[in-house]
Amino acid sequence: MRVRLALWFAFLPVGTSACVPTFDDNLPLIDKPTLLAIEAEPAEAAPGKEVQLSALVGTPEPKGAAPALRWGLCVARKPLTELGPVNTLCIQAPNPSEKGIIDLGSGATVTATLPMDACRLFGPSLPEPMNGEPAGRPVDPDPTGGFYQPVSATLPDSSVTSMGSVRIFCPPSGLDQEQAAAFNGSYRNNQSPSIDQLSARIDAGESLPIPDEPETLSVAPNQVLHLEAAWHTCPHSAVCGDGVCGAGEDKSNCVEDCSTPKGCTGAEDYAWFDPDSRAVQTRHESIRISWFSTAGHFENAVTGRDEAEYDQTATEDLWTAPATPGDLRVWAVIRDSRGGQSSRTFRITVR
């Protein structure tokens, strides 16, 4: 089976190094049906909760319909003798003979329920012994303190299975009562980021919003465009009435924001337990944009802002139009460092 290890957010164990699969962002030209992103709503959920999984599939035909995918939810913990980051069963389509993958059905969107023991299978809780092996050790968090439930998506009539993940809410281990209270009072589940506006300009010209479909952006052959993706500015302090259920806010003190809790769709602040200082700190998400198109050339496959640039809410890339007139499509996939993602797409006519 040809396998693409895609969409999996890297697990970088604290204090150790590891060889892990990461999303392949070096393929911006879409010349065949390609899975570009797996979006989860909500972006982070506790064990036992439902999430909706949606696939973004890029096709070489600008008006082509996205094919339905076959989905699987992996519940197989990695054996101690296996060197990879996940059990090899997770990197394949569901199979009735394999109990390690739950068949979620087919379609562009499916619903999955995170297993009740997800924090034991893929998180910081001590796992149960299996197959006569010792109990093993818990999974190390990623750099943001997160843990992830593996999911798989297979294109129809294809042997290519791509991996995605859903962030599981698993409280950090090893906290004392005071630390746990500080973390639980500050941490809010991740909200997927979104692109508020896409715009384009030519050289030093005026930057104009890119029209939504069915309208298209018209450019000349070999034209160079400055493409910009912008996202929401997130608050750095909790203010009741701002639409964000922030740190320290809940239904008891801010019903307006927390009756149906929502996060911010930009670079969010989040609580993080520093295992070295043994203290709860505030960190900021980084944001990156992956660019794809059916024709033309991007200067960079990925652009974005790192954690120190959390107050910068836009990023640019250069795109060169093809020499041949015709219609094409562009995708911009936005991701934050805690596993949330969403996308925007638009059409360009070269004439």
C-alpha positions as a Markdown table, in Angstrom:
| # | Residue | x | y | z |
|---|---|---|---|---|
| 1 | Met | 0.0 | 0.0 | 0.0 |
| 2 | Arg | 1.3 | 3.4 | -0.9 |
| 3 | Val | 0.7 | 5.6 | 2.1 |
| 4 | Arg | 0.9 | 9.3 | 2.5 |
| 5 | Leu | 1.6 | 10.4 | 6.0 |
| 6 | Ala | -0.3 | 13.7 | 5.8 |
| 7 | Leu | -2.1 | 16.1 | 8.1 |
| 8 | Trp | -0.5 | 14.5 | 11.2 |
| 9 | Phe | 0.7 | 17.1 | 13.6 |
| 10 | Ala | 4.1 | 16.2 | 14.8 |
| 11 | Phe | 4.6 | 14.7 | 18.2 |
| 12 | Leu | 7.8 | 16.1 | 19.6 |
| 13 | Pro | 8.5 | 14.5 | 23.0 |
| 14 | Val | 9.6 | 16.8 | 25.7 |
| 15 | Gly | 13.3 | 16.5 | 26.3 |
| 16 | Thr | 13.8 | 13.9 | 23.5 |
| 17 | Ser | 14.0 | 13.7 | 19.8 |
| 18 | Ala | 11.9 | 11.5 | 17.5 |
| 19 | Cys | 11.3 | 10.7 | 13.9 |
| 20 | Val | 7.7 | 11.7 | 13.3 |
| 21 | Pro | 5.5 | 12.2 | 10.2 |
| 22 | Thr | 4.5 | 15.7 | 9.3 |
| 23 | Phe | 2.2 | 17.2 | 6.8 |
| 24 | Asp | 3.7 | 17.3 | 3.4 |
| 25 | Asp | 3.4 | 21.0 | 2.4 |
| 26 | Asn | 5.9 | 20.8 | -0.5 |
| 27 | Leu | 3.3 | 19.8 | -3.1 |
| 28 | Pro | 1.4 | 23.1 | -3.9 |
| 29 | Leu | 0.6 | 22.0 | -7.5 |
| 30 | Ile | -2.6 | 19.9 | -7.7 |
| 31 | Asp | -2.4 | 17.7 | -10.7 |
| 32 | Lys | -4.5 | 14.8 | -9.3 |
| 33 | Pro | -7.1 | 14.4 | -6.6 |
| 34 | Thr | -5.3 | 15.2 | -3.4 |
| 35 | Leu | -6.4 | 15.4 | 0.3 |
| 36 | Leu | -5.4 | 18.9 | 1.4 |
| 37 | Ala | -6.8 | 19.0 | 4.9 |
| 38 | Ile | -9.0 | 17.2 | 7.5 |
| 39 | Glu | -11.0 | 19.7 | 9.5 |
| 40 | Ala | -12.5 | 18.7 | 12.9 |
| 41 | Glu | -15.4 | 20.5 | 14.6 |
| 42 | Pro | -14.8 | 21.1 | 17.4 |
| 43 | Ala | -11.0 | 21.3 | 16.9 |
| 44 | Glu | -10.5 | 19.8 | 20.4 |
| 45 | Ala | -12.7 | 17.5 | 22.4 |
| 46 | Ala | -12.7 | 15.4 | 25.5 |
| 47 | Pro | -12.9 | 11.6 | 25.3 |
| 48 | Gly | -16.5 | 10.4 | 24.7 |
| 49 | Lys | -17.4 | 13.5 | 22.7 |
| 50 | Glu | -18.5 | 13.7 | 19.1 |
| 51 | Val | -16.5 | 15.5 | 16.4 |
| 52 | Gln | -17.4 | 16.2 | 12.8 |
| 53 | Leu | -14.7 | 15.4 | 10.3 |
| 54 | Ser | -14.6 | 17.2 | 6.9 |
| 55 | Ala | -12.3 | 16.6 | 4.1 |
| 56 | Leu | -10.8 | 19.2 | 1.7 |
| 57 | Val | -9.9 | 17.5 | -1.5 |
| 58 | Gly | -8.2 | 19.4 | -4.3 |
| 59 | Thr | -8.9 | 18.2 | -7.9 |
| 60 | Pro | -7.1 | 19.3 | -11.1 |
| 61 | Glu | -10.4 | 20.4 | -12.7 |
| 62 | Pro | -11.3 | 23.9 | -11.4 |
| 63 | Lys | -15.0 | 23.0 | -11.3 |
| 64 | Gly | -14.5 | 19.3 | -10.4 |
| 65 | Ala | -16.6 | 17.8 | -7.7 |
| 66 | Ala | -14.7 | 16.5 | -4.6 |
| 67 | Pro | -14.8 | 12.7 | -4.4 |
| 68 | Ala | -16.2 | 11.0 | -1.3 |
| 69 | Leu | -13.6 | 9.4 | 1.1 |
| 70 | Arg | -13.6 | 6.3 | 3.2 |
| 71 | Trp | -12.9 | 7.2 | 6.9 |
| 72 | Gly | -11.4 | 5.3 | 9.8 |
| 73 | Leu | -10.9 | 6.1 | 13.5 |
| 74 | Cys | -7.8 | 4.4 | 14.8 |
| 75 | Val | -8.1 | 2.9 | 18.3 |
| 76 | Ala | -4.9 | 0.8 | 18.2 |
| 77 | Arg | -2.1 | 1.9 | 20.6 |
| 78 | Lys | 1.4 | 1.5 | 19.2 |
| 79 | Pro | 3.1 | -1.6 | 20.5 |
| 80 | Leu | 6.4 | -1.1 | 22.5 |
| 81 | Thr | 8.3 | -3.0 | 19.8 |
| 82 | Glu | 7.2 | -0.6 | 17.0 |
| 83 | Leu | 9.4 | 2.3 | 16.2 |
| 84 | Gly | 7.0 | 4.5 | 14.3 |
| 85 | Pro | 4.9 | 7.3 | 15.9 |
| 86 | Val | 1.6 | 5.4 | 15.6 |
| 87 | Asn | 0.5 | 1.8 | 15.1 |
| 88 | Thr | 0.8 | 0.8 | 11.4 |
| 89 | Leu | -2.9 | -0.2 | 11.5 |
| 90 | Cys | -3.7 | 3.5 | 11.7 |
| 91 | Ile | -2.1 | 4.1 | 8.3 |
| 92 | Gln | -4.6 | 2.2 | 6.3 |
| 93 | Ala | -8.3 | 2.1 | 5.3 |
| 94 | Pro | -10.7 | 0.4 | 7.6 |
| 95 | Asn | -10.8 | -3.4 | 7.4 |
| 96 | Pro | -13.6 | -5.6 | 8.9 |
| 97 | Ser | -10.9 | -8.1 | 10.1 |
| 98 | Glu | -9.0 | -5.4 | 12.0 |
| 99 | Lys | -10.5 | -4.2 | 15.3 |
| 100 | Gly | -7.9 | -1.4 | 15.6 |
| 101 | Ile | -9.8 | 0.8 | 13.1 |
| 102 | Ile | -13.4 | 1.8 | 13.4 |
| 103 | Asp | -15.1 | 2.3 | 10.1 |
| 104 | Leu | -16.7 | 5.7 | 10.0 |
| 105 | Gly | -18.3 | 5.3 | 6.6 |
| 106 | Ser | -17.8 | 7.3 | 3.4 |
| 107 | Gly | -18.5 | 10.9 | 2.3 |
| 108 | Ala | -17.0 | 14.4 | 2.4 |
| 109 | Thr | -18.1 | 14.7 | 6.1 |
| 110 | Val | -18.5 | 12.1 | 8.8 |
| 111 | Thr | -19.1 | 12.0 | 12.6 |
| 112 | Ala | -16.8 | 10.3 | 15.0 |
| 113 | Thr | -17.0 | 9.7 | 18.8 |
| 114 | Leu | -13.7 | 9.9 | 20.6 |
| 115 | Pro | -13.1 | 6.7 | 22.6 |
| 116 | Met | -13.5 | 7.0 | 26.4 |
| 117 | Asp | -10.0 | 5.7 | 26.9 |
| 118 | Ala | -8.4 | 8.1 | 24.4 |
| 119 | Cys | -6.1 | 9.6 | 27.0 |
| 120 | Arg | -4.8 | 6.1 | 27.8 |
| 121 | Leu | -4.4 | 5.2 | 24.1 |
| 122 | Phe | -2.9 | 8.4 | 22.9 |
| 123 | Gly | -2.4 | 10.6 | 25.9 |
| 124 | Pro | -0.7 | 11.1 | 29.2 |
| 125 | Ser | -2.6 | 8.4 | 31.2 |
| 126 | Leu | -0.7 | 5.2 | 31.9 |
| 127 | Pro | -1.8 | 2.7 | 29.2 |
| 128 | Glu | -3.1 | -0.8 | 30.0 |
| 129 | Pro | -0.8 | -3.8 | 29.2 |
| 130 | Met | -1.5 | -5.4 | 25.9 |
| 131 | Asn | -0.4 | -8.7 | 24.2 |
| 132 | Gly | 1.6 | -9.8 | 27.2 |
| 133 | Glu | 3.8 | -6.7 | 27.1 |
| 134 | Pro | 4.5 | -4.4 | 30.1 |
| 135 | Ala | 2.1 | -1.5 | 30.5 |
| 136 | Gly | 4.5 | 0.8 | 28.7 |
| 137 | Arg | 4.7 | 4.6 | 29.1 |
| 138 | Pro | 2.2 | 7.4 | 28.4 |
| 139 | Val | 2.5 | 9.4 | 25.1 |
| 140 | Asp | 4.6 | 12.5 | 25.2 |
| 141 | Pro | 2.7 | 15.8 | 24.4 |
| 142 | Asp | 3.5 | 17.9 | 21.4 |
| 143 | Pro | 5.2 | 21.3 | 22.0 |
| 144 | Thr | 1.9 | 22.9 | 22.8 |
| 145 | Gly | 1.0 | 20.2 | 25.4 |
| 146 | Gly | -1.4 | 18.5 | 23.1 |
| 147 | Phe | -2.4 | 14.9 | 22.4 |
| 148 | Tyr | -4.1 | 13.6 | 19.2 |
| 149 | Gln | -6.5 | 10.9 | 18.1 |
| 150 | Pro | -5.5 | 9.4 | 14.7 |
| 151 | Val | -8.0 | 9.3 | 11.9 |
| 152 | Ser | -7.5 | 8.0 | 8.3 |
| 153 | Ala | -9.1 | 9.0 | 5.0 |
| 154 | Thr | -8.8 | 7.1 | 1.8 |
| 155 | Leu | -9.6 | 8.4 | -1.7 |
| 156 | Pro | -12.0 | 6.2 | -3.7 |
| 157 | Asp | -10.4 | 3.8 | -6.2 |
| 158 | Ser | -7.0 | 4.6 | -4.6 |
| 159 | Ser | -4.4 | 2.9 | -2.4 |
| 160 | Val | -3.4 | 6.3 | -0.9 |
| 161 | Thr | -4.5 | 6.6 | 2.7 |
| 162 | Ser | -3.8 | 10.0 | 4.4 |
| 163 | Met | -3.6 | 10.5 | 8.2 |
| 164 | Gly | -5.3 | 13.2 | 10.1 |
| 165 | Ser | -5.9 | 13.8 | 13.8 |
| 166 | Val | -8.2 | 15.3 | 16.3 |
| 167 | Arg | -6.8 | 17.1 | 19.4 |
| 168 | Ile | -7.9 | 15.3 | 22.6 |
| 169 | Phe | -8.4 | 17.3 | 25.7 |
| 170 | Cys | -6.3 | 15.4 | 28.2 |
| 171 | Pro | -5.2 | 17.4 | 31.3 |
| 172 | Pro | -1.4 | 17.4 | 31.9 |
| 173 | Ser | -0.1 | 14.7 | 34.2 |
| 174 | Gly | 1.9 | 15.3 | 37.4 |
| 175 | Leu | 0.2 | 18.6 | 38.5 |
| 176 | Asp | -0.4 | 19.3 | 42.2 |
| 177 | Gln | -3.7 | 20.6 | 43.4 |
| 178 | Glu | -2.7 | 24.3 | 43.0 |
| 179 | Gln | -1.3 | 23.8 | 39.5 |
| 180 | Ala | -4.3 | 21.8 | 38.4 |
| 181 | Ala | -6.6 | 24.6 | 39.6 |
| 182 | Ala | -4.5 | 27.2 | 37.7 |
| 183 | Phe | -4.5 | 25.1 | 34.5 |
| 184 | Asn | -8.2 | 24.2 | 34.5 |
| 185 | Gly | -9.1 | 27.8 | 35.2 |
| 186 | Ser | -7.1 | 29.1 | 32.3 |
| 187 | Tyr | -7.2 | 26.5 | 29.6 |
| 188 | Arg | -9.8 | 26.7 | 26.9 |
| 189 | Asn | -10.2 | 24.1 | 24.2 |
| 190 | Asn | -8.8 | 25.0 | 20.8 |
| 191 | Gln | -10.9 | 26.9 | 18.2 |
| 192 | Ser | -10.0 | 26.3 | 14.6 |
| 193 | Pro | -8.6 | 29.4 | 12.9 |
| 194 | Ser | -10.2 | 30.8 | 9.8 |
| 195 | Ile | -9.2 | 33.1 | 7.0 |
| 196 | Asp | -11.2 | 36.3 | 7.4 |
| 197 | Gln | -10.1 | 37.9 | 4.1 |
| 198 | Leu | -8.1 | 36.9 | 1.0 |
| 199 | Ser | -6.7 | 39.8 | -1.1 |
| 200 | Ala | -4.4 | 40.3 | -4.0 |
| 201 | Arg | -2.3 | 43.1 | -5.5 |
| 202 | Ile | 0.0 | 43.6 | -8.4 |
| 203 | Asp | 3.4 | 45.1 | -7.4 |
| 204 | Ala | 2.9 | 48.2 | -5.4 |
| 205 | Gly | -0.8 | 48.6 | -6.5 |
| 206 | Glu | -3.8 | 48.6 | -4.2 |
| 207 | Ser | -4.7 | 45.4 | -2.4 |
| 208 | Leu | -8.2 | 44.3 | -3.3 |
| 209 | Pro | -10.4 | 41.6 | -1.9 |
| 210 | Ile | -10.5 | 38.4 | -3.9 |
| 211 | Pro | -14.1 | 37.8 | -5.1 |
| 212 | Asp | -16.1 | 34.8 | -3.9 |
| 213 | Glu | -17.4 | 32.2 | -6.3 |
| 214 | Pro | -19.0 | 32.2 | -8.8 |
| 215 | Glu | -17.0 | 35.3 | -9.6 |
| 216 | Thr | -13.4 | 34.9 | -10.7 |
| 217 | Leu | -10.2 | 36.9 | -10.3 |
| 218 | Ser | -8.9 | 37.8 | -13.8 |
| 219 | Val | -5.1 | 38.1 | -14.4 |
| 220 | Ala | -2.8 | 38.2 | -17.4 |
| 221 | Pro | -0.5 | 35.3 | -18.4 |
| 222 | Asn | 2.7 | 35.2 | -16.4 |
| 223 | Gln | 1.3 | 37.9 | -14.1 |
| 224 | Val | 2.8 | 37.9 | -10.6 |
| 225 | Leu | 0.3 | 38.4 | -7.7 |
| 226 | His | 0.9 | 39.3 | -4.1 |
| 227 | Leu | -1.6 | 37.1 | -2.3 |
| 228 | Glu | -2.5 | 37.9 | 1.3 |
| 229 | Ala | -4.5 | 35.9 | 3.9 |
| 230 | Ala | -5.7 | 37.6 | 7.0 |
| 231 | Trp | -7.2 | 36.3 | 10.2 |
| 232 | His | -9.0 | 37.6 | 13.3 |
| 233 | Thr | -7.1 | 39.5 | 16.0 |
| 234 | Cys | -7.6 | 37.6 | 19.3 |
| 235 | Pro | -7.9 | 39.3 | 22.7 |
| 236 | His | -5.2 | 38.9 | 25.3 |
| 237 | Ser | -7.4 | 39.5 | 28.3 |
| 238 | Ala | -10.8 | 38.2 | 29.2 |
| 239 | Val | -13.5 | 40.8 | 28.6 |
| 240 | Cys | -17.1 | 39.7 | 29.0 |
| 241 | Gly | -19.1 | 40.6 | 25.9 |
| 242 | Asp | -16.3 | 40.2 | 23.3 |
| 243 | Gly | -17.7 | 36.9 | 22.0 |
| 244 | Val | -14.8 | 34.8 | 23.3 |
| 245 | Cys | -15.1 | 32.6 | 26.4 |
| 246 | Gly | -11.6 | 33.4 | 27.7 |
| 247 | Ala | -9.5 | 32.4 | 30.7 |
| 248 | Gly | -11.3 | 32.8 | 34.0 |
| 249 | Glu | -14.7 | 33.2 | 32.3 |
| 250 | Asp | -17.5 | 30.7 | 32.6 |
| 251 | Lys | -21.3 | 30.6 | 32.8 |
| 252 | Ser | -21.2 | 31.9 | 36.4 |
| 253 | Asn | -19.5 | 35.2 | 35.5 |
| 254 | Cys | -20.1 | 35.7 | 31.8 |
| 255 | Val | -23.2 | 34.0 | 30.5 |
| 256 | Glu | -23.0 | 36.2 | 27.4 |
| 257 | Asp | -19.8 | 34.6 | 26.1 |
| 258 | Cys | -19.8 | 31.2 | 27.8 |
| 259 | Ser | -23.4 | 29.9 | 27.5 |
| 260 | Thr | -22.1 | 28.4 | 24.3 |
| 261 | Pro | -18.4 | 28.7 | 24.7 |
| 262 | Lys | -16.4 | 29.9 | 21.6 |
| 263 | Gly | -12.8 | 30.6 | 21.1 |
| 264 | Cys | -11.1 | 33.0 | 18.8 |
| 265 | Thr | -10.5 | 32.2 | 15.1 |
| 266 | Gly | -7.0 | 33.7 | 15.0 |
| 267 | Ala | -3.8 | 33.1 | 17.0 |
| 268 | Glu | -5.2 | 32.3 | 20.5 |
| 269 | Asp | -3.6 | 32.6 | 23.8 |
| 270 | Tyr | -3.6 | 29.3 | 25.7 |
| 271 | Ala | -2.5 | 27.8 | 29.1 |
| 272 | Trp | 0.6 | 25.6 | 28.9 |
| 273 | Phe | 2.2 | 23.6 | 31.7 |
| 274 | Asp | 5.9 | 24.0 | 31.6 |
| 275 | Pro | 7.4 | 20.7 | 32.7 |
| 276 | Asp | 10.8 | 22.3 | 33.5 |
| 277 | Ser | 9.6 | 25.2 | 35.7 |
| 278 | Arg | 6.6 | 23.2 | 36.9 |
| 279 | Ala | 4.4 | 26.3 | 36.3 |
| 280 | Val | 1.3 | 27.1 | 34.2 |
| 281 | Gln | 2.3 | 29.7 | 31.6 |
| 282 | Thr | 0.4 | 31.6 | 28.8 |
| 283 | Arg | 1.6 | 30.9 | 25.3 |
| 284 | His | 0.4 | 32.0 | 21.9 |
| 285 | Glu | -0.5 | 30.0 | 18.8 |
| 286 | Ser | 1.5 | 30.2 | 15.7 |
| 287 | Ile | -0.4 | 30.4 | 12.4 |
| 288 | Arg | 0.6 | 29.0 | 9.0 |
| 289 | Ile | -1.0 | 29.0 | 5.5 |
| 290 | Ser | -0.4 | 26.2 | 3.0 |
| 291 | Trp | -1.0 | 27.3 | -0.6 |
| 292 | Phe | -2.2 | 25.1 | -3.4 |
| 293 | Ser | -3.3 | 25.7 | -7.0 |
| 294 | Thr | -4.1 | 23.7 | -10.2 |
| 295 | Ala | -1.7 | 25.8 | -12.2 |
| 296 | Gly | 0.9 | 28.5 | -11.8 |
| 297 | His | 3.7 | 28.7 | -9.2 |
| 298 | Phe | 4.0 | 29.8 | -5.6 |
| 299 | Glu | 7.2 | 31.3 | -4.3 |
| 300 | Asn | 6.5 | 29.5 | -1.0 |
| 301 | Ala | 4.4 | 26.5 | -0.3 |
| 302 | Val | 3.9 | 27.7 | 3.3 |
| 303 | Thr | 3.8 | 31.1 | 4.9 |
| 304 | Gly | 2.7 | 32.3 | 8.3 |
| 305 | Arg | 3.5 | 33.8 | 11.7 |
| 306 | Asp | 5.4 | 32.1 | 14.5 |
| 307 | Glu | 4.5 | 32.3 | 18.2 |
| 308 | Ala | 6.4 | 35.5 | 18.8 |
| 309 | Glu | 4.5 | 37.2 | 16.0 |
| 310 | Tyr | 1.0 | 36.6 | 17.5 |
| 311 | Asp | 0.0 | 40.2 | 17.0 |
| 312 | Gln | 0.6 | 40.0 | 13.2 |
| 313 | Thr | -2.6 | 38.8 | 11.6 |
| 314 | Ala | -1.7 | 38.4 | 8.0 |
| 315 | Thr | 0.8 | 36.7 | 5.7 |
| 316 | Glu | 1.7 | 37.0 | 2.0 |
| 317 | Asp | 2.9 | 34.8 | -0.8 |
| 318 | Leu | 3.8 | 35.4 | -4.4 |
| 319 | Trp | 2.0 | 33.5 | -7.1 |
| 320 | Thr | 3.0 | 33.5 | -10.8 |
| 321 | Ala | 0.2 | 32.9 | -13.3 |
| 322 | Pro | 0.8 | 30.2 | -16.0 |
| 323 | Ala | 1.6 | 31.4 | -19.6 |
| 324 | Thr | -1.4 | 29.6 | -21.0 |
| 325 | Pro | -4.9 | 31.2 | -20.7 |
| 326 | Gly | -7.6 | 29.2 | -18.9 |
| 327 | Asp | -9.4 | 28.7 | -15.6 |
| 328 | Leu | -7.7 | 27.5 | -12.4 |
| 329 | Arg | -8.4 | 27.1 | -8.7 |
| 330 | Val | -6.4 | 28.2 | -5.6 |
| 331 | Trp | -6.7 | 26.8 | -2.0 |
| 332 | Ala | -5.4 | 28.4 | 1.2 |
| 333 | Val | -5.4 | 26.1 | 4.2 |
| 334 | Ile | -4.9 | 27.8 | 7.6 |
| 335 | Arg | -3.6 | 25.9 | 10.6 |
| 336 | Asp | -2.7 | 26.8 | 14.1 |
| 337 | Ser | -0.1 | 25.1 | 16.3 |
| 338 | Arg | -2.7 | 23.3 | 18.4 |
| 339 | Gly | -4.1 | 21.3 | 15.5 |
| 340 | Gly | -7.0 | 23.4 | 14.3 |
| 341 | Gln | -7.5 | 24.1 | 10.6 |
| 342 | Ser | -9.9 | 25.4 | 8.0 |
| 343 | Ser | -9.7 | 26.6 | 4.4 |
| 344 | Arg | -10.7 | 29.0 | 1.7 |
| 345 | Thr | -10.8 | 28.6 | -2.1 |
| 346 | Phe | -11.2 | 30.8 | -5.1 |
| 347 | Arg | -11.0 | 30.8 | -8.9 |
| 348 | Ile | -8.7 | 32.6 | -11.2 |
| 349 | Thr | -9.1 | 33.2 | -15.0 |
| 350 | Val | -6.0 | 33.8 | -17.0 |
| 351 | Arg | -6.8 | 35.7 | -20.1 |
